[in-house]
Amino acid sequence: MTPISGIIITLNEADNVSNCVASLQRVCDEVIVVDSGSQDDTVALAETAGARVIHQPYLGDGPQKAFAVPQARNDWILALDADERLDEDAIAAIQGLALDDPQQAYRFKRRNFAGRHWIRAAGFYPDPVTRLYNRTTSGYLPKKAHSSVQAPAVVDLDAHIRHFTYRDLSHWISRIDALSSRDAWAMKERGKPPSAINPALHAATATFRKLILKGGLFQGADGFTVAMTTAFHAYMKYAKLNELYENERATSDDDA
């Protein structure tokens, strides 16, 4: 089997990192964890599990995921988030790949879970993600939020990644709080201006997209849950972007 390097980025992922490392070790001959300052046992657990840990302050989603690539031993890279695992069909699929064409990257279907409940409504499945690629031709875009792999060609595999997105609904809400803060920071970093209308506009657009375009209106409670949480996330990231600018102006006024 062609050697593969596994890459994970972490921040306070003590509950997830050991199992993620173990999952990658099923198909990778090395696993690299890029940690951005965890205050829990993430680093120790990753090292105990057999990963090589690199410390790097957070650069944004795409740049952070790309940071370890030059330090990997192999050209083929398999990237997982800490709360993801390879399903058995993904392991079998990867083991069966020749990996003889560096122009090709490979895309998986993703099963997103809230607790033990697999959410399939309103675009939460098949949720395709490209995660296996050759670094000589492909890589993560330098986007600081929600980056993805750009490759000359992408092959869709009938294989799955399990994404333990949320422990429960309360965790879902707390993750929106954390991720919307990170998204607001990333938007400000790339020069996105504040706007009084954007929070409500993007929340309304997200609701329409999930309920109507993605069919959530006809998919029961899961459809409405996905639509409402997506709208809440959209609203909060733009509201927090406005808040960042407000705080920056207030600080400037105080210093004047």
C-alpha positions in Angstrom: 0.0 0.0 0.0 1.3 3.5 -0.9 2.3 5.3 2.3 0.0 8.0 3.6 0.5 10.7 6.2 -2.5 11.5 8.4 -3.0 15.1 9.6 -5.3 16.4 12.4 -5.6 20.0 13.8 -6.5 20.3 17.4 -7.5 22.7 20.1 -8.7 21.2 23.4 -9.7 17.9 21.8 -8.9 15.6 24.7 -12.2 13.8 24.3 -11.6 13.0 20.6 -7.9 13.0 19.7 -7.0 9.4 20.7 -9.7 7.8 18.7 -9.0 10.0 15.7 -5.3 9.1 15.8 -6.2 5.4 16.0 -8.6 5.7 13.1 -5.9 7.3 10.9 -3.4 4.7 11.9 -5.5 2.0 10.2 -4.4 3.4 6.8 -1.5 5.8 7.6 2.1 5.1 8.4 2.4 8.4 10.4 0.0 10.7 12.0 0.8 14.4 12.6 -1.2 16.5 15.1 -1.0 20.3 14.7 -2.1 21.8 18.1 -2.9 25.5 18.6 -2.4 25.8 22.3 -4.7 23.2 24.0 -5.2 23.7 27.7 -6.4 20.1 28.3 -4.6 16.8 27.8 -4.9 16.8 24.0 -1.1 16.9 23.4 -0.2 14.2 25.9 -3.0 11.9 24.6 -2.0 12.4 21.0 1.6 11.6 21.7 0.6 8.5 23.8 -1.6 7.4 20.9 1.5 7.5 18.6 1.1 10.8 16.8 3.8 13.4 16.3 2.7 16.7 17.7 3.6 20.1 16.2 2.8 23.3 18.1 1.5 26.2 16.0 -0.7 29.2 17.1 -3.9 29.1 15.1 -3.5 30.4 11.5 -7.1 29.8 10.3 -8.7 26.6 9.0 -6.9 26.2 5.7 -3.5 27.5 6.7 -3.5 25.4 9.9 -4.3 22.3 8.0 -1.6 23.0 5.4 1.0 23.8 8.0 2.0 20.2 8.7 2.1 19.1 5.1 5.7 20.1 4.3 6.8 18.2 7.4 5.1 15.0 6.5 7.2 12.1 5.1 4.7 11.2 2.4 3.2 12.9 -0.6 -0.3 11.4 0.0 -2.1 13.2 2.8 -5.3 12.2 4.6 -6.7 15.0 6.7 -9.4 14.4 9.4 -10.9 16.8 12.0 -10.4 15.6 15.6 -14.1 14.6 15.9 -14.0 12.5 12.7 -13.3 8.8 12.2 -12.9 6.6 9.1 -15.8 4.2 8.7 -15.0 0.6 7.9 -16.0 1.1 4.3 -13.6 4.1 4.0 -10.7 2.0 5.4 -11.4 -0.7 2.9 -11.7 1.8 0.1 -8.4 3.5 0.9 -6.6 0.2 1.2 -7.9 -0.7 -2.2 -6.6 2.4 -3.9 -3.5 2.3 -6.2 -2.8 6.0 -5.5 -0.8 6.1 -8.7 -2.2 9.3 -10.1 -1.2 12.4 -8.1 -3.7 14.5 -10.0 -6.6 12.7 -8.3 -7.9 13.5 -4.9 -10.6 11.4 -3.2 -13.9 12.5 -1.7 -15.9 10.8 1.0 -19.5 10.9 2.2 -19.8 12.2 5.7 -22.3 11.0 8.4 -22.9 13.8 10.9 -24.1 12.8 14.3 -25.7 14.7 17.2 -25.1 12.3 20.1 -26.0 8.9 18.8 -28.5 10.3 16.3 -27.4 10.4 12.6 -28.7 13.7 11.1 -29.5 13.2 7.4 -31.9 16.1 6.8 -31.4 19.4 5.0 -28.0 18.7 3.4 -26.4 17.0 6.4 -26.0 13.9 4.2 -24.2 12.9 2.1 -22.1 16.1 3.0 -19.2 15.2 0.6 -15.7 16.1 1.8 -12.4 15.7 0.0 -9.8 14.5 2.4 -7.2 12.3 0.6 -4.9 14.1 -1.8 -1.4 14.3 -3.1 0.5 17.4 -1.9 2.4 17.7 -5.1 -0.7 18.8 -7.0 -3.4 19.6 -4.4 -4.0 21.1 -1.0 -6.2 23.2 1.3 -7.2 26.6 0.0 -5.8 29.4 2.2 -9.2 30.3 3.6 -9.3 31.0 7.3 -12.8 29.5 7.8 -14.4 26.4 6.2 -11.5 25.7 3.9 -11.6 22.7 1.4 -9.1 20.8 -0.7 -8.5 22.1 -4.2 -7.3 19.4 -6.7 -7.1 18.9 -10.5 -9.5 16.0 -10.3 -11.7 14.5 -7.6 -12.9 10.9 -7.4 -16.1 10.2 -5.4 -15.8 7.2 -3.2 -18.8 5.2 -1.9 -17.3 5.3 1.5 -17.9 7.3 4.7 -16.4 9.4 7.4 -18.2 9.5 10.7 -18.4 13.0 12.1 -19.3 13.2 15.8 -20.3 16.8 15.4 -22.2 17.3 18.6 -22.5 15.4 21.9 -26.1 16.6 22.2 -28.3 19.6 21.4 -26.7 21.7 24.2 -23.2 21.0 22.7 -24.6 21.9 19.3 -25.5 25.4 20.6 -22.1 25.8 22.4 -20.3 24.8 19.2 -22.2 27.4 17.2 -21.0 30.0 19.8 -17.4 29.0 19.4 -17.4 28.5 15.6 -19.3 31.8 14.9 -16.6 33.6 16.9 -13.9 32.0 14.8 -15.8 32.7 11.6 -16.2 36.4 12.6 -12.5 36.6 13.3 -11.7 35.0 9.9 -14.0 37.4 8.0 -12.5 40.4 9.7 -9.0 39.1 8.9 -9.8 39.1 5.2 -11.3 42.6 5.4 -15.0 41.8 5.4 -16.7 45.1 6.5 -19.4 45.4 9.1 -23.1 45.7 8.1 -26.2 46.2 10.1 -28.3 44.2 7.6 -26.0 41.2 7.1 -26.9 39.2 10.3 -30.7 39.1 9.5 -30.1 38.7 5.7 -27.8 35.7 6.1 -30.0 34.1 8.7 -33.0 34.4 6.4 -31.1 33.1 3.5 -29.9 30.1 5.5 -33.4 29.3 6.6 -34.7 29.4 3.0 -31.8 27.3 1.8 -32.2 24.6 4.4 -36.0 24.4 4.6 -36.8 24.9 0.9 -33.8 24.2 -1.3 -32.5 21.3 0.8 -36.0 20.0 1.7 -35.8 20.4 5.4 -39.5 21.5 5.5 -40.5 17.9 4.6 -37.9 16.1 6.7 -39.5 16.3 10.1 -37.9 17.6 13.3 -34.3 17.1 12.0 -35.0 19.3 9.0 -36.2 22.2 11.3 -33.4 21.6 13.7 -30.8 21.9 11.0 -32.5 25.0 9.5 -32.8 26.8 12.8 -29.3 26.1 14.0 -27.8 27.0 10.6 -29.7 30.3 10.6 -28.6 31.0 14.2 -24.9 30.3 13.2 -25.3 32.6 10.2 -26.8 35.4 12.3 -24.3 35.2 15.1 -21.1 35.2 12.9 -22.2 38.4 11.2 -23.4 40.0 14.5 -20.0 39.1 16.1 -18.2 40.6 13.1 -20.0 43.8 13.7 -19.1 43.5 17.4 -15.4 43.1 16.6 -15.5 46.4 14.7 -17.4 48.1 17.4 -14.9 47.0 20.0 -12.0 48.1 17.8 -13.5 51.5 17.4 -14.2 51.8 21.1 -10.6 50.9 21.9 -9.3 53.5 19.4 -11.5 56.1 21.0 -10.2 55.2 24.5 -6.6 55.5 23.2 -7.3 58.9 21.6 
